[in-house]
Amino acid sequence: MKRFGGLAASILLATGLLAGCAGGTSDGGGGGRITLYSPETPDFTKELAQKYEEMHGEKVDVHYAGTNILVNQMMAEKDNPKADVWYGGGGILPFEAAVERGILASYIPDFAADWNVVENGIKLKHEDGKYVGVELFVLGFAYNTDLVSEEEAPKTWADLLDPKWEGKIQFPNPAASGTATLMVMDQMMQQGEEKAWEYFEKLVKQANSIPDSGSAPTKAVSMGEAHIGIGFDFMAYEQKAKGETVDFIVPDKTPVLVNPATLIEGGPNAEGGKKFMDFLLSEEAQQIMADWYHIPINPKVESKTPLSLEKVKEHAVDLDIDWVNANYDRVRNEWKDKFQ
């Protein structure tokens, strides 16, 4: 598996910078404040920080913003880094892009030292130690259980083209959503570009809306505005946990990505950052991830959803990251030309 470096240009398109970015001060030897940058849900990351503080007696300052904004912030701070750890971003894509930007240090916790870089088509960590996966995301189909039975729900990407789903599907806009760009490129790698474009010409006709947000289709399913929505697994299980009539199908073959964490090059508290990364793979942190309906990567922690690494790895496709690296922006632009 290679790198998503070609994504860097897209990831750096955001113009805003994270406001009020006061990092913790430390002598670099640990024991001081740890500054965490994360686009994950604020209440979720706050819970992780509080658990770390409880266990280690060291303060964690969490700075929340969207992935693009955080990457821009880290680039702006490259000569004087404020963050120690960056965690989360919807999978490995933004981390692979950031490798080429010189903002990531190399560190792999002992827990993951013996992992293969790629296993069953899932890239678990960076080959040079620039990031490590701490949980798993699966791209698949949310469905409204009041409108669709489990038996009739689509089980493969081809099933989405069944005439019975016409006007009943939502998926994110690949020109705006990394989730949907991944969907398009996966089909190109599986079918070849010509057949993949033919597929999406048909899928677009099945959709009643193609929103920019990656989570919007799943929310639409929960409100009955769509029967089927394409998105990541945790989006559906979060809605289900709120009492919504939503469930999730893992397609026969589909992208399965780790959501990583990385140590920031030159961060003010490198030793504290390493300890926090170790913590993210601990049973305590993994339990918090599981409680938020993410798939834990530590086998000692049980998933709160029907999914686990063992269950999803047989569905994972082996992504050609060299090809993605070279073609990401081109595919996005071609989508705009064809469908917008």
Order of alpha helices (4+ residues) and beta strands (2+ residues): alpha-beta-alpha-beta-alpha-beta-alpha-beta-beta-beta-beta-alpha-alpha-beta-alpha-beta-alpha-beta-beta-alpha-alpha-beta-alpha-alpha
